């Protein structure tokens, strides 16, 4: 089995020693975060005998924060741990953040492990490439692994220029043999292949310029390094059995994200051009969100979301969304419990594949919150990448206690 480097442990060790020395010498450490219990239940029977219909798990994600020098310097530490009763790959530990920040009037320097989000669209975040996806956490690809980095932000009237040096490549997590929402056969992460080896595999570089002018928020970015979104190869193992392994190429990706805010309208666009992962291709997601405030003179706001998802590789694209529409509505109840609801459908324009999604959350008491997610799939085309999800309709319920 190949030796795999998940994160830059030398950097983690150094930063952790810094934290110990600082936290031992000060008492003004803010502690927040949450603990939770989750039940992930599948409506249809399992496809493989090793799988289960219910997955109970617990999660712990505390946040420790300390600042000094009038807020010009700070330290943040966010460890993460989930224990799952079944899928051993979903039982995992990660450092979401372990960052020192030094701020001045026209620059900010961040060193350590952190998450940095780019993007504006609702359905997918094409430009968001700094962090690796933690796919065992949730199929919506919103959860990310912490990324070791040095980030220098230059702040001026002409906008903010972020420079990134990324050290320590993180491989994508995938459900294991006992997990659901996985490929058949399961993805063999232990035999992952890379276009580059050694230091080249672990180093990446990125730059992003962001600027707000009037109603416009604009971002332009470029990334060079090992792709966070792997391709997949079908190979034979030593016993002649077919296996699927991730393949990580070196890519260039140039992206743009734009949001225009006009009263009740939000107009959004994300697009990328990527080379290095096969032929150079273009992908884009664009659309709008319109909000009706105080519907029927109540406190409820209703938002209508519509987006189009496009990939120039068409039916040959190894992705689920390449010619699809999203239609959704969002309810904000504006109550003391912060009750929210988002429901929508993504449907393929050509092969009739449909994804239904419902997300709801509500606080109760001062420290508790319940989240509900339901995802339902409809695909009859065996050539569609989404066909593997045809029997994976599921409901996730999580109860959190905030520290």
Order of alpha helices (4+ residues) and beta strands (2+ residues): alpha-beta-beta-beta-beta-beta-beta-beta-beta-alpha-beta-beta-beta-beta-beta-beta-beta-beta-beta-beta-beta-beta-beta
